């Protein structure tokens, strides 16, 4: 099945890509996608324990199962900038997606 992977901040810098399409097997999880990326881009591996994961613009655990067409995003910690708390996770995710991180 096909999923879209979105990478932000340092992860985008390491991979040189903000968005990657991946073909993954049925039953794939966000973690298995991460591991596949880390095999291809070893520099991201060190960020696994400090990064957050979102599936379809909702925070999720790395153990979340993925489905055809899902979007999985990996967000390392960053500093600076702010988005109003009233916007909730969807608003914060959209702000990051649309504006990117400014490091």
TALIN-V237436 format. One line per field, one symbol per residue. ss: DSSP state (h for helix, s for strand, l for the rest). psi: psi as a letter, one per 40 degrees, with the letter a starting at -180 (. if undefined). burial: + if it has 16 or more other ideal C-beta (glycine too) atoms within 10 Angstrom, else -. Layout:
ss: ???
psi: ???
burial: ???
This chain:
ss: lsssssslhhhhhhhlllssssslllllshhhhhhhhhhhlhhhhhhhhhlssssllsssllllslllllssssslllllllllhhhhhhhhhhhhhhhllll
psi: ihihhhiibddddddehdhhhihiiieiidddddddddddgdeedeedeeiiiihffhiiieehiiiheihhihhiiiiiiihhdedadddddddddddihh.
burial: --+-+++++++++++----+-+-+---+++-+++--+---+--+--++--+-+++-+--+-+-+-+---+-+++++---------------++-+++---+--
